[in-house]
Amino acid sequence: MACGAKHTLYNISQALIQEGDEVIIPGPYWVSYPDQIVLAGGTPVFIMTDESTGFKITPEQLEKAITPKTRYLILNSPCNPTGSTYSKEELAALGQVLLKQEHVLVVADDIYERLIYDGLIFYNIAQVVPELKSRTIVVNGVSKTYAMTGWRIGYACGPKELMGAMTKMQSQSTSNATSIAQKASVEALNGPQDAVAAMCVEFEKRRTYIVDRLNAMPGVSCFKSNGAFYVFPNFSGCYGKTTPGGKKIENSTDFAAYLLEDAKVALVPGVAFGDDRYARLSYAISMDNIKKGMDRIEEAINNLK
Ligand SMILES: Cc1ncc(COP(=O)(O)O)c(C=O)c1O
């Protein structure tokens, strides 16, 4: 147990990576993965994806990316920032590649496992390909499912020796996560789960609304993903246009700055997640505010020349 899933992932990178090791990160990726790997002396190896594969890596891409230096693959399903979620069949296909590469571990960041829509069922790769269990590390936490972001509890399970090394690392840095948050997390995990199901119904409604609105805007296309609480629309059709203030939009940073300043809507530029064509919007916010936000984005885009 650590102070959040982020801390857990950091402990993993520090315990596993030797100078020059490679870690495969499917992209668009969560912002902390590459930096944690670089901090540990490793080299991130990105496999970039787009809407054409539902923002998911293919077995062929994975095979090509693996080298003798590969230490582990990070799998984040459902994904931040794309919301994409691997099916059982897709995981089985990736598993077949990994079975042939015995030196490669899998770090499964399952933090959004319960936030999944359209009747999809969550699978971890070790469930689908049990032979991978001995080299899979599962990471989870309470910040997303139970909206306990500030309580800072994350946890992992995996090979005993690695868990021991992570515990040693942590005991010399932060000791333990606060006991109060530990108790609260036990309650969250063991207590009634109806709030999670109710939240999923609400998230699914918001996701559908936001995707439909975005796809109706000129120059915008948004993949309808089925997990987490993010959408990752492609705004590149708005690039090259000029704002009412006379500024040319060249990239996702300009686009996000324009929306922030002129429309008072905050989104995260896609460049932070490895692809400048996109931006990330979170729908962990009320439907009223989503509606207001969509109206403002639409107006701002219509005002571009
Ligand atoms: C994919 C992913 N992994 C891990 C985390 C970290 O979660 P925690 O709040 O438990 O540190 C986040 C939070 O944004 C995330 O999106």
The ligand as an SDF file (V2000), in Angstrom:
LIG
                    3D

 16 16  0  0  0  0  0  0  0  0999 V2000
   -4.0400    6.1780  -15.2670 C   0  0  0  0  0  0  0  0  0  0  0  0
   -3.8110    6.6860  -13.8950 C   0  0  0  0  0  0  0  0  0  0  0  0
   -3.0340    5.9670  -13.0610 N   0  0  0  0  0  0  0  0  0  0  0  0
   -2.7940    6.3830  -11.8170 C   0  0  0  0  0  0  0  0  0  0  0  0
   -3.3350    7.5570  -11.3320 C   0  0  0  0  0  0  0  0  0  0  0  0
   -2.9870    7.9870   -9.9390 C   0  0  0  0  0  0  0  0  0  0  0  0
   -4.0050    7.7940   -9.0410 O   0  0  0  0  0  0  0  0  0  0  0  0
   -3.8500    8.1730   -7.5010 P   0  0  0  0  0  0  0  0  0  0  0  0
   -4.7230    9.3630   -7.2990 O   0  0  0  0  0  0  0  0  0  0  0  0
   -4.3020    6.9800   -6.7410 O   0  0  0  0  0  0  0  0  0  0  0  0
   -2.4160    8.4930   -7.2560 O   0  0  0  0  0  0  0  0  0  0  0  0
   -4.1390    8.3390  -12.1660 C   0  0  0  0  0  0  0  0  0  0  0  0
   -4.6880    9.6270  -11.6880 C   0  0  0  0  0  0  0  0  0  0  0  0
   -4.9540   10.5360  -12.4220 O   0  0  0  0  0  0  0  0  0  0  0  0
   -4.4030    7.8810  -13.4710 C   0  0  0  0  0  0  0  0  0  0  0  0
   -5.1780    8.5770  -14.3010 O   0  0  0  0  0  0  0  0  0  0  0  0
  1  2  1  0
  2  3  1  0
  2 15  2  0
  3  4  2  0
  4  5  1  0
  5  6  1  0
  5 12  2  0
  6  7  1  0
  7  8  1  0
  8  9  2  0
  8 10  1  0
  8 11  1  0
 12 13  1  0
 12 15  1  0
 13 14  2  0
 15 16  1  0
M  END
$$$$
